[in-house]
Amino acid sequence: MIRMKISINSQRLISAALLPVVYMLASCSKLVSISDPLDRVTNGTVFSTDDFANGAVNGIYNTMLTENSFGKGMTALYGALSADEVNLYQSYYNQYNPVNTNHLVLIGSGANRTCITDNLWISAYGAIYTANAVLEGLSNSTSAGLHETARQQFTAEAKFLRAFCYFYLVNFFGDVPLALTTEYSATATLPRSSVTDVYQQIIKDLKDARDNLAATYPGGGNNRTRVNKWAAAALLARVYLFTGDYSNALTEATNVINQSALYVLEPDLDKVFPIASREAIWQLNQKTMSQSSDATPEGITFLPGFTPNRDTILVNYLLSPQLVSSFETGDKRKQQWIDVKPVYHASISAYYNRKYKTGLYNQILGGTPIEYSVVLRLAELYLIRAEAQAHGVGGGAAAAIADLNTIRNRAGLSDLPGSLSGAALLDAVAHEWQTEFFCEWGHRWFNLKRTGKAHSVLSQIPIKQPWAGDQQLLYPVPPGDISRNKNLIQNPGY
């Protein structure tokens, strides 16, 4: 009989947690007998050699790219809809539709109530369960075939990925259960831990990852689909910024920026997202078991379909007027990362996100990707360092302006005035975040919330009227999980 322990008291997590284990078994070249009990396989055979353990770690990455996973375009889309970047277009009525841009709706009743954002929670905890299982398997293995250097590398990767998942959970949902084991008795009735406590664990995991990961990428070469030391430092810099630790944010960002042999801002904006991007710090390879095409999740999500003669588009998500109007005259990011075409059977033209070039309309099933989903890239570290310095650490305002100018000059824009300081300088930082990272991994949504600007910016947007209330700044905890765990409390307003 197959036995399995679940990290969160939720029957709906069974499928999210079981799938990664299947990936782990499959990634081990099918050398593991399926007749073995699952708990013995994952704690024994899978961690008996470096190669088998490597397959188990790959299973965590694969989890984040399964259907309806937070890593498969969902984070970028929901963040963009919740912020002021994208509006849903309902072509049947030829009108904008504010659903999912402001009014999150719970449907059903009792334990069957659901919300469109539930899969963010479910898939993130599925990946966390897999990371915890890998950490336990690595720790418990006494096999001579699992060498200490491999154990150290894989443990660090699993800690990074667990921290990455918790970063998105805490920013979408606020307080969340902090599950650090697969032991059911320890996690079945976990209450929500405070944002502060979750960030402390994230920082601990990322520091361990940074200190134990290799500076090069696993597998050698320029394949950046597995994390290294600098990916951990980059995410740690972001976390320090989010928690107001500007000194450490500055330090970690600088350490990554200084790795000029590995990372360079691509002068050509169209070279930022292809596989060979020198700006990419961490990418996700979409060609896993869950997807056979060469298109990235972002490309599939944001690129429209085209009519046969390609003169008009079939579009689901339009870039908002607020985003389009935020670009300065001559900004190459608007010229190269945004396009506009008439909408099929409508009397409007629509702007759309074209950072990625391969989507539904031109994907090739079984094709070789030309671009991967970029999760972390060097430009972010310049903005993190600029914002930290704008808060008075390091070189202060002058150094912050220099970092902003590095990003602006790449976009074809002139230098900022050297006299900028205080609130005006922070506004300039926020502007570069907005125009550089639109529709990427929820950056704009999270930045508006952490800087206290979400209400003043979002509540004034016409399409978001009537403003449903600031409870919309946190997503609802899946009601089914609450019904199964008496210690889980719903976010206010739901």
C-alpha positions in Angstrom: 0.0 0.0 0.0 1.4 3.4 -0.9 1.6 5.7 2.1 2.2 9.4 2.1 2.3 12.2 4.7 1.0 15.6 3.8 2.5 18.8 5.0 -0.7 20.8 5.2 -4.1 19.7 6.5 -5.8 19.8 3.1 -7.1 17.0 0.9 -6.7 19.4 -2.1 -3.0 19.4 -1.4 -2.7 15.7 -2.1 -2.6 16.1 -5.9 -0.2 19.1 -5.6 2.1 17.2 -3.3 1.9 13.8 -5.1 2.7 15.1 -8.5 6.3 16.3 -7.6 7.0 12.8 -6.1 6.0 11.3 -9.4 8.3 13.7 -11.1 11.1 12.7 -8.8 10.7 9.0 -9.6 10.4 9.7 -13.3 13.5 11.9 -13.3 15.6 9.1 -11.9 15.6 7.4 -15.4 12.8 5.1 -14.3 15.3 3.0 -12.4 13.2 3.0 -9.3 10.8 0.1 -9.0 7.2 1.3 -8.8 6.4 -1.6 -6.5 8.4 -0.1 -3.7 6.4 1.7 -1.0 6.6 5.4 -1.7 8.0 6.4 1.7 10.8 3.8 1.3 11.6 5.0 -2.3 11.8 8.6 -1.4 13.9 8.2 1.7 16.0 5.3 0.4 16.6 4.7 -3.2 16.1 8.2 -4.4 18.8 9.5 -2.1 21.2 6.6 -2.5 23.4 8.3 -5.2 24.3 11.8 -6.3 22.4 11.2 -9.6 19.2 10.0 -7.9 19.2 12.9 -5.4 19.8 15.3 -8.3 16.6 14.0 -9.9 14.7 14.5 -6.7 15.9 18.2 -6.6 14.8 18.6 -10.2 11.4 17.5 -9.0 11.0 20.7 -7.0 11.7 22.8 -10.1 9.3 20.7 -12.1 6.6 21.3 -9.5 6.7 25.0 -10.1 5.9 24.5 -13.8 3.0 22.1 -13.6 -0.4 23.2 -14.7 -2.1 25.9 -12.5 1.2 26.4 -10.6 2.3 29.7 -9.2 5.4 29.5 -11.3 3.7 28.9 -14.6 2.7 32.4 -15.4 0.1 32.7 -12.6 2.2 34.9 -10.4 2.8 37.4 -13.2 -0.8 37.4 -14.4 -2.5 37.8 -11.0 0.0 40.4 -9.9 -0.5 42.4 -13.1 -4.3 42.2 -12.8 -4.3 43.2 -9.1 -1.9 46.1 -9.7 -2.4 48.7 -12.5 -0.6 46.8 -15.3 -3.2 44.7 -17.1 -6.9 44.7 -17.6 -9.0 41.7 -18.6 -10.6 42.1 -22.0 -13.9 40.3 -22.6 -14.1 40.3 -26.3 -17.6 38.8 -26.5 -19.0 42.1 -25.1 -16.2 44.3 -26.6 -15.6 45.9 -23.2 -13.1 45.9 -20.4 -14.0 43.6 -17.6 -12.8 44.5 -14.1 -13.2 40.9 -12.8 -10.0 39.8 -11.2 -8.5 43.3 -11.3 -10.2 44.3 -8.0 -13.1 42.2 -6.9 -11.9 38.8 -5.9 -15.0 36.6 -5.5 -15.5 33.5 -3.4 -17.9 31.1 -5.0 -19.7 28.1 -3.7 -20.5 27.5 0.0 -18.9 25.9 3.0 -15.9 23.6 2.4 -16.6 23.9 -1.4 -16.1 27.7 -1.5 -13.2 28.6 -3.8 -11.4 31.6 -5.3 -9.5 32.0 -8.5 -6.3 32.6 -6.5 -6.5 29.3 -4.5 -4.0 27.6 -6.8 -1.3 30.1 -5.8 -1.6 28.8 -2.3 -2.0 25.1 -3.2 0.8 25.0 -5.7 3.3 26.9 -3.5 2.6 24.5 -0.6 3.0 21.6 -3.0 6.5 22.8 -3.9 7.3 23.4 -0.2 6.2 19.8 0.6 8.5 18.5 -2.1 11.4 20.7 -0.9 10.8 19.5 2.7 10.8 15.9 1.5 14.1 16.4 -0.4 15.6 18.0 2.7 14.6 15.2 4.9 15.8 12.6 2.4 19.1 14.2 2.0 19.6 14.5 5.8 18.5 10.9 6.5 20.5 9.2 3.8 23.6 7.3 4.9 24.4 5.9 1.5 28.1 6.1 0.5 26.8 6.9 -3.0 25.6 10.3 -1.9 28.7 12.4 -1.5 28.9 15.2 0.9 29.5 17.9 -1.7 26.4 16.8 -3.5 24.4 16.7 -0.3 25.5 20.2 0.5 24.6 21.5 -3.0 21.2 19.8 -3.1 20.3 20.9 0.4 21.1 24.5 -0.4 19.0 24.3 -3.6 16.0 22.9 -1.7 16.3 25.6 0.9 16.4 28.3 -1.7 13.3 27.0 -3.4 11.5 26.7 -0.1 12.4 30.3 0.6 11.3 31.4 -2.8 7.8 29.8 -2.4 7.4 31.4 1.0 8.3 34.8 -0.3 5.4 34.6 -2.8 3.0 33.1 -0.2 3.7 35.9 2.3 3.3 38.6 -0.3 0.1 37.3 -1.7 -1.6 36.1 1.5 0.2 37.8 4.5 0.5 35.5 7.5 0.8 31.9 6.4 1.5 28.5 8.0 5.2 27.8 8.3 5.6 24.1 7.4 9.2 22.9 7.6 8.6 19.2 7.7 6.5 16.5 5.9 5.4 15.1 9.3 1.6 15.2 9.3 1.3 15.4 13.1 3.5 18.5 13.1 1.7 20.3 10.3 -1.9 19.2 10.3 -3.2 22.0 12.5 -0.6 24.7 11.9 -1.8 28.2 12.6 -0.7 31.1 10.4 2.8 32.4 11.4 3.4 36.2 11.3 4.9 37.8 8.3 7.9 38.7 10.4 8.4 35.1 11.4 8.1 33.8 7.9 10.6 36.4 6.6 13.0 35.3 9.4 12.8 31.7 8.0 13.2 32.9 4.4 16.3 34.8 5.4 17.7 31.8 7.3 17.1 29.5 4.3 18.6 32.0 1.8 21.7 32.6 3.9 22.3 28.9 4.1 21.8 28.6 0.4 24.1 31.5 -0.4 26.8 30.1 1.8 26.6 26.5 0.4 25.7 26.8 -3.2 28.5 26.9 -5.8 29.2 30.2 -7.6 28.9 28.4 -10.9 25.7 26.8 -12.3 25.0 23.1 -11.8 25.8 21.2 -14.9 28.3 23.7 -16.1 28.1 25.9 -19.1 25.7 28.9 -19.3 22.5 26.9 -18.4 20.9 29.0 -15.7 17.8 26.9 -15.0 19.2 25.7 -11.6 20.1 28.2 -8.9 23.6 29.1 -7.8 25.2 31.2 -5.0 24.4 34.5 -6.7 20.7 33.6 -7.3 20.5 33.1 -3.5 22.2 36.5 -2.9 19.9 38.2 -5.4 16.7 36.9 -3.7 18.2 37.7 -0.3 18.8 41.3 -1.4 15.1 41.5 -2.4 14.0 40.1 0.9 16.2 42.5 2.8 14.7 45.4 0.8 11.2 44.2 1.6 12.0 44.0 5.3 13.6 47.4 5.4 17.1 46.2 6.1 18.7 48.5 3.6 22.3 48.0 4.6 22.1 44.3 3.9 20.1 44.8 0.8 22.9 47.1 -0.5 25.6 44.5 0.4 23.9 41.6 -1.3 22.9 43.5 -4.4 26.5 44.8 -4.8 27.9 41.3 -4.4 25.8 40.2 -7.4 26.4 43.3 -9.5 30.1 42.7 -9.0 30.0 39.3 -10.7 30.6 40.9 -14.1 32.2 37.8 -15.5 28.8 36.1 -15.2 26.2 38.9 -15.4 25.9 41.9 -17.7 23.0 44.2 -18.5 22.1 43.4 -22.0 22.5 46.5 -24.1 19.8 45.3 -26.5 16.4 45.0 -24.6 15.4 42.1 -27.0 18.3 40.0 -25.6 17.1 40.2 -22.0 14.7 37.2 -22.1 16.3 34.7 -24.6 18.0 31.6 -23.2 21.5 33.1 -23.7 20.7 36.3 -21.8 23.8 37.4 -19.8 21.4 39.4 -17.6 19.5 36.3 -16.4 20.4 35.1 -12.9 17.8 32.3 -12.8 15.5 31.0 -15.5 12.9 28.3 -15.6 12.9 25.8 -18.5 9.3 25.4 -19.6 10.0 22.1 -21.4 9.1 19.8 -18.4 6.7 16.9 -18.4 3.8 19.4 -18.1 4.5 21.3 -21.3 5.8 20.2 -24.7 5.9 23.5 -26.5 8.7 26.0 -26.9 6.6 28.9 -25.4 7.2 30.3 -22.0 4.2 30.6 -19.6 4.5 34.4 -19.8 4.5 34.2 -23.6 1.4 32.0 -23.6 -0.3 34.3 -21.1 0.4 37.8 -22.4 1.0 37.5 -26.1 -2.3 37.6 -28.0 -3.5 35.4 -30.8 -3.6 36.9 -34.3 -6.1 36.8 -37.1 -4.7 34.9 -40.2 -3.5 38.1 -41.9 -2.0 39.3 -38.6 -3.6 42.7 -38.9 -5.7 42.4 -35.8 -5.4 40.5 -32.6 -7.4 38.2 -30.4 -6.5 39.3 -26.9 -7.3 38.4 -23.3 -5.1 40.8 -21.4 -4.6 44.4 -22.4 -1.9 46.6 -20.9 -3.6 49.3 -18.8 -3.7 53.0 -19.8 -1.9 53.7 -16.5 1.1 51.5 -17.5 1.2 52.7 -21.1 1.2 56.3 -20.1 3.9 55.9 -17.5 6.7 55.6 -20.1 8.7 58.7 -20.9 9.1 59.8 -24.5 11.8 57.8 -26.2 11.8 54.9 -23.7 13.0 51.8 -25.6 11.2 49.6 -23.2 7.9 50.9 -24.6 9.2 50.6 -28.1 10.6 47.1 -27.8 8.6 45.4 -25.0 5.1 46.7 -25.9 3.2 46.5 -29.1 -0.2 47.8 -30.2 -2.7 46.5 -32.8 -6.4 46.8 -33.5 -8.6 44.3 -31.6 -10.5 41.8 -33.7 -14.3 42.8 -33.9 -13.7 45.8 -31.8 -13.3 49.5 -32.3 -10.2 49.9 -30.2 -6.5 49.2 -30.5 -4.8 47.3 -27.7 -1.4 47.5 -26.2 0.1 44.2 -25.1 3.2 42.8 -23.4 5.8 41.4 -25.8 8.8 40.9 -23.6 8.6 37.3 -24.7 8.3 36.5 -28.4 6.8 33.0 -28.4 3.2 32.5 -27.4 0.1 30.6 -28.3 -0.1 31.9 -31.9 3.5 30.9 -32.9 4.5 28.1 -30.5 5.8 24.8 -31.8 4.9 21.6 -30.1 8.1 19.8 -29.4 10.1 22.8 -30.6 13.3 24.0 -29.1 12.8 27.1 -26.9 14.5 30.3 -27.8 13.7 31.9 -24.4 13.1 30.7 -20.9 11.0 32.3 -18.1 13.4 34.8 -16.4 12.8 34.7 -12.6 15.7 36.8 -11.5 17.8 39.2 -13.5 20.5 41.7 -13.0 18.5 44.9 -13.5 16.6 44.2 -10.3 19.8 44.3 -8.3 20.5 47.8 -9.6 17.1 49.0 -8.5 17.4 47.3 -5.1 20.7 49.0 -4.5 19.3 52.3 -5.8 16.4 52.1 -3.4 18.5 51.1 -0.5 20.9 54.1 -1.1 17.9 56.4 -1.6 17.1 55.5 2.0 20.5 56.8 3.1 22.9 53.8 3.2 26.0 53.4 1.1 26.7 56.2 -1.2 23.4 57.9 -0.6 21.4 59.9 -3.2 24.3 60.4 -5.6 25.0 56.6 -5.8 21.2 55.9 -6.1 20.9 58.2 -9.0 23.9 56.6 -10.7 22.3 53.2 -10.5 19.0 54.5 -11.8 20.9 56.1 -14.7 22.4 52.8 -15.5 18.9 51.3 -16.1 17.6 54.5 -17.8 20.5 54.8 -20.2 20.0 51.2 -21.3 16.4 52.2 -22.1 17.7 55.2 -24.1 16.7 57.8 -21.5 18.8 60.7 -20.3 20.3 61.0 -16.8 18.2 62.1 -13.9 19.0 65.5 -12.3 21.8 65.1 -9.8 19.8 67.2 -7.3 17.1 64.5 -6.7 16.7 63.6 -3.1 14.1 62.5 -0.5 10.6 61.6 -1.7 11.4 62.8 -5.3 14.2 60.3 -5.5 12.1 57.5 -4.1 9.5 58.3 -6.7 12.1 58.0 -9.4 13.1 54.6 -8.0 9.4 53.5 -8.1 9.0 54.8 -11.6 12.0 52.6 -12.8 10.5 49.6 -11.0 7.2 50.2 -12.8 8.6 50.6 -16.4 11.4 48.0 -16.1 9.6 45.1 -14.4 6.0 45.4 -15.7 4.2 42.0 -15.9 7.1 40.2 -14.3 6.5 38.0 -11.2 4.2 40.4 -9.4 6.9 43.1 -8.9 4.6 46.1 -9.3 1.8 44.6 -7.1 4.3 43.8 -4.3 6.1 47.1 -4.6 2.9 49.1 -4.3 1.9 47.2 -1.2 5.3 47.3 0.6 5.8 51.0 0.0 2.3 51.9 1.3 1.2 53.2 -2.1 -1.3 50.5 -3.1 -4.5 52.2 -1.8 -3.7 55.7 -3.1 -2.7 54.4 -6.6 -5.2 51.6 -7.1 -8.4 53.0 -5.5 -8.4 55.9 -8.0 -8.3 53.8 -11.2 -11.7 54.0 -13.0 -11.8 50.3 -14.0 -11.4 49.3 -10.3 -14.5 51.2 -9.2 -16.3 50.7 -7.0 -13.2 50.1 -4.9 -14.0 46.9 -3.0 -11.8 47.8 0.0 -8.2 47.4 1.1 -8.9 43.7 2.0 -8.2 43.1 -1.7 -4.5 43.8 -1.0 -4.3 40.3 0.4 -5.8 37.3 -1.3 -8.2 35.0 0.6 -6.9 31.8 2.2 -8.5 28.8 0.4 -11.8 28.3 2.3 -11.4 24.5 2.0 -8.2 24.6 3.9 -9.8 26.6 6.6 -12.6 24.1 6.9 -10.1 21.3 7.5 -7.8 23.2 9.9 -9.5 24.9 12.8 -6.4 27.0 13.5 -6.4 28.7 10.1 -8.1 32.1 10.1 -9.3 33.8 7.0 -8.0 37.2 5.9 -10.3 40.1 6.8 -13.1 40.9 4.3 -13.6 37.4 2.9 
